[in-house]
Amino acid sequence: MDLTLFVVGLVKVVLGGLVAALGIGLSMRGLSRLLDSHPVEELRQGNVAAGLVHATSLVSLGLLVQHALKATGDAVDLAVQNPPVSSVSVLQLLGLALVHVALSLAVGVAVLALGVRLFDKMTPGIEELAEVRKGNIAAALLLCAFLLVIALLTAPGLQAALNGLIPFPQLPTGMLRAPA
């Protein structure tokens, strides 16, 4: 059994849980402000359409942010497997990882909000958000699909753009690193 890898795995679990909890809270606030919606009130009223859109926005945000945790985890794995590892380099890597995740969350929320605004402009004659607030499930399903497609198609670009923030350890000569 490799105790170091076990501890690194536990740290990744804790970090993932913290990012999920904080990300959900921050993204719900950010998306609510940007989209002028009130998810808690809409859910109290039993608005299924609003619940679908908010749930899909969280899944979409998860798709956009998951790469930040993976890139950080990959960098930590490489650092641990290629000693010597100093506490300063670990702290530096964790600090940069927090910046990476925070930027991923912020950009993810902005991409989704911009996507909804763009979708609203692309469909003149119907205001999807107003329809969702009224409980129109058909409008909600269409908006949900759009959110997922936006997340799936923009995630690789976000990943490539933000991976430059992570200081991946230098690999030994002869080892190849896959491009982002």
C-alpha positions in Angstrom: 0.0 0.0 0.0 1.3 3.5 -0.9 0.4 5.8 2.0 1.4 8.9 0.1 -1.0 8.2 -2.8 -3.8 7.3 -0.3 -3.3 10.7 1.5 -3.2 12.5 -1.8 -6.5 10.8 -2.8 -8.2 11.8 0.5 -7.0 15.4 -0.1 -8.5 15.3 -3.6 -11.9 14.0 -2.1 -12.0 16.8 0.4 -11.0 19.5 -2.2 -13.6 18.2 -4.6 -16.3 18.3 -1.9 -15.3 21.8 -0.8 -15.3 23.0 -4.4 -18.7 21.4 -5.0 -20.3 23.0 -1.9 -18.8 26.4 -2.4 -19.3 26.3 -6.2 -23.0 25.4 -5.8 -23.5 28.3 -3.4 -21.6 30.9 -5.4 -22.9 29.8 -8.7 -26.5 29.8 -7.6 -26.0 33.4 -6.3 -24.1 34.5 -9.4 -26.5 32.9 -11.9 -29.5 34.2 -10.0 -28.2 37.8 -10.2 -27.1 37.6 -13.8 -30.4 36.0 -14.9 -32.6 38.0 -12.5 -34.1 34.9 -11.0 -34.9 33.8 -7.4 -34.3 30.0 -7.2 -35.3 29.6 -3.6 -38.6 31.4 -4.0 -39.3 29.6 -7.3 -38.6 26.2 -5.7 -40.8 27.1 -2.7 -43.6 27.7 -5.1 -43.1 24.3 -6.6 -42.0 25.7 -10.0 -40.8 22.5 -11.7 -39.6 24.4 -14.8 -37.4 26.6 -12.6 -36.1 23.6 -10.7 -35.1 21.9 -14.0 -33.2 25.0 -15.2 -31.4 25.5 -11.9 -30.5 21.9 -11.7 -29.2 21.9 -15.2 -27.2 25.0 -14.6 -25.5 23.3 -11.7 -24.7 20.2 -13.8 -23.4 22.4 -16.6 -21.2 24.3 -14.2 -19.9 21.0 -12.9 -19.0 20.1 -16.5 -17.1 23.4 -16.9 -15.3 23.2 -13.6 -14.4 19.6 -13.3 -11.2 20.1 -15.4 -9.8 22.5 -12.8 -9.8 19.8 -10.2 -8.5 17.2 -12.6 -5.6 19.5 -13.7 -4.7 20.2 -10.1 -4.9 16.5 -9.2 -2.7 15.7 -12.1 -0.1 18.3 -11.1 -0.1 17.0 -7.5 0.3 13.4 -8.7 3.3 14.3 -10.9 4.9 16.3 -8.0 4.4 13.4 -5.5 5.7 10.8 -8.0 8.8 12.9 -8.9 10.6 13.8 -5.6 11.9 15.9 -4.0 8.7 17.6 -2.9 9.0 20.7 -0.8 6.3 22.1 1.5 6.7 25.4 -0.3 6.0 23.9 -3.7 3.0 22.1 -2.3 1.6 25.3 -0.8 2.3 27.2 -4.0 0.5 24.5 -6.0 -2.5 24.6 -3.7 -2.7 28.4 -3.9 -2.6 28.3 -7.7 -5.2 25.5 -7.6 -7.6 27.7 -5.7 -7.1 30.5 -8.2 -7.6 28.0 -11.0 -10.9 26.7 -9.5 -12.1 30.2 -8.6 -11.5 31.4 -12.2 -13.2 28.3 -13.6 -16.2 28.9 -11.4 -16.4 32.6 -12.4 -15.9 32.0 -16.1 -18.3 29.1 -16.0 -21.0 31.2 -14.4 -20.4 34.0 -17.0 -20.4 31.5 -19.9 -23.8 30.1 -18.8 -25.3 33.5 -18.1 -24.1 34.8 -21.5 -25.3 31.7 -23.2 -28.8 32.1 -21.7 -28.9 35.8 -22.8 -27.7 34.8 -26.3 -30.3 32.1 -26.5 -33.0 34.6 -25.5 -31.8 36.9 -28.3 -31.8 34.0 -30.8 -35.4 33.2 -30.2 -37.4 36.4 -30.7 -41.0 36.4 -29.7 -40.5 34.2 -26.6 -38.7 35.1 -23.4 -37.6 31.8 -22.1 -36.8 33.0 -18.6 -40.2 34.6 -18.2 -41.8 31.4 -19.5 -39.7 29.3 -17.0 -40.8 31.6 -14.2 -44.5 30.9 -15.2 -43.8 27.2 -15.0 -43.5 26.4 -18.7 -41.7 23.0 -18.7 -41.3 23.0 -22.5 -39.3 26.2 -22.4 -37.4 24.9 -19.4 -36.4 21.7 -21.2 -35.2 23.7 -24.3 -33.2 26.0 -22.0 -31.8 23.0 -20.1 -30.6 21.4 -23.4 -29.0 24.7 -24.4 -27.2 25.0 -21.1 -25.8 21.5 -21.4 -24.6 22.0 -25.0 -23.0 25.3 -24.1 -21.1 23.6 -21.2 -20.0 20.6 -23.3 -18.8 22.8 -26.2 -17.0 25.4 -24.1 -15.4 23.2 -21.5 -12.4 22.1 -23.6 -11.6 25.7 -24.4 -11.9 26.8 -20.8 -9.7 23.9 -19.8 -7.0 24.8 -22.3 -7.0 28.5 -21.4 -6.8 28.0 -17.6 -4.4 25.0 -17.6 -1.6 27.5 -18.1 -2.1 28.6 -14.5 -1.0 25.2 -13.1 2.8 24.8 -12.8 3.1 21.2 -13.9 6.3 19.7 -12.6 9.1 19.2 -15.1 9.0 15.6 -16.3 12.2 13.5 -16.7 13.8 13.5 -20.1 12.1 11.0 -22.5 8.6 11.2 -20.9 5.8 12.7 -23.0 3.0 14.9 -21.6 -0.3 14.9 -23.5 -1.4 18.4 -24.7 -4.3 20.1 -22.8 
